[in-house]
Amino acid sequence: MQAARSPNRGARLWAIDELRVLRDPIAFQTLLDALHDPAKLVREQAVNSLVCLCQTNPTCRESAAQALWAHLSEATDEMAQTAVREAIQDIEEMT
């Protein structure tokens, strides 16, 4: 999870994607923090990784959906907003 805080955008992107694969709830806060990353690709991957984490960790779903609702207002373009809305819907359908 240290790589998720790297000054290198590529390292952060790699780390957030790996957390998607691992789906370990210990990574939850790291993924939430990545929603505020300066790099758009890292933010987008954080959204995807949160959805995957929620698939296997039901206890994360409510907090993830709340964080994504808050993140929705920060999404800078229509495609990003659509992706966040779809992620929220995916998580809400899991419950």
C-alpha positions as CSV (number, residue, x, y, z in Angstrom):
1,M,0.0,0.0,0.0
2,Q,3.0,2.2,0.3
3,A,3.2,2.4,-3.5
4,A,-0.3,3.9,-3.5
5,R,1.3,7.0,-2.0
6,S,4.3,7.2,-4.4
7,P,5.2,10.5,-6.1
8,N,5.2,8.4,-9.3
9,R,1.7,8.3,-10.9
10,G,2.4,5.0,-12.6
11,A,3.4,3.4,-9.3
12,R,0.2,4.7,-7.7
13,L,-1.9,3.4,-10.6
14,W,-0.2,0.0,-10.4
15,A,-0.8,-0.2,-6.6
16,I,-4.5,0.7,-6.8
17,D,-5.0,-1.9,-9.5
18,E,-3.2,-4.5,-7.4
19,L,-5.5,-3.7,-4.5
20,R,-8.4,-4.4,-6.8
21,V,-7.0,-7.8,-7.4
22,L,-6.3,-8.6,-3.8
23,R,-9.7,-7.3,-2.5
24,D,-8.4,-7.1,1.0
25,P,-10.5,-4.9,3.3
26,I,-7.4,-3.5,4.9
27,A,-6.9,-1.5,1.7
28,F,-10.3,0.2,2.1
29,Q,-8.9,3.5,3.4
30,T,-6.1,3.6,0.8
31,L,-8.7,3.2,-1.9
32,L,-10.8,6.0,-0.4
33,D,-7.7,8.2,-0.3
34,A,-7.0,7.4,-3.9
35,L,-10.3,9.0,-4.9
36,H,-8.6,12.3,-4.3
37,D,-5.4,11.5,-6.2
38,P,-4.2,14.3,-8.6
39,A,-4.1,11.8,-11.5
40,K,-7.4,11.1,-13.2
41,L,-6.4,7.5,-14.1
42,V,-5.6,6.7,-10.5
43,R,-9.0,8.1,-9.3
44,E,-10.8,6.1,-12.0
45,Q,-9.0,2.9,-10.9
46,A,-9.8,3.6,-7.3
47,V,-13.5,3.7,-8.2
48,N,-13.2,0.3,-10.0
49,S,-11.1,-1.2,-7.1
50,L,-13.7,-0.1,-4.6
51,V,-16.4,-1.9,-6.5
52,C,-14.3,-5.1,-6.6
53,L,-13.5,-4.8,-2.9
54,C,-17.2,-4.6,-2.1
55,Q,-18.0,-7.7,-4.1
56,T,-16.2,-9.8,-1.6
57,N,-16.4,-7.6,1.5
58,P,-20.1,-6.7,2.3
59,T,-19.1,-4.7,5.3
60,C,-17.4,-2.1,3.1
61,R,-20.4,-1.5,0.8
62,E,-22.3,1.2,2.7
63,S,-19.1,3.3,3.4
64,A,-17.9,2.8,-0.1
65,A,-21.2,4.0,-1.6
66,Q,-21.2,7.1,0.7
67,A,-17.7,7.9,-0.3
68,L,-18.5,7.6,-4.0
69,W,-21.6,9.8,-3.6
70,A,-19.3,12.4,-2.1
71,H,-16.7,11.9,-4.8
72,L,-19.4,12.4,-7.5
73,S,-19.4,16.1,-6.9
74,E,-15.6,16.2,-7.5
75,A,-15.7,14.3,-10.8
76,T,-14.5,16.7,-13.4
77,D,-16.2,15.4,-16.6
78,E,-19.3,13.6,-17.7
79,M,-17.6,10.3,-18.3
80,A,-16.1,10.3,-14.8
81,Q,-19.5,11.1,-13.3
82,T,-21.1,8.3,-15.2
83,A,-18.5,5.8,-14.1
84,V,-19.0,6.9,-10.4
85,R,-22.8,6.6,-10.8
86,E,-22.4,3.1,-12.3
87,A,-20.1,2.1,-9.5
88,I,-22.6,3.3,-6.9
89,Q,-25.4,1.4,-8.6
90,D,-23.2,-1.7,-8.8
91,I,-22.5,-1.5,-5.0
92,E,-26.1,-0.8,-4.1
93,E,-27.3,-3.8,-6.1
94,M,-24.9,-6.0,-4.1
95,T,-27.0,-5.5,-1.0
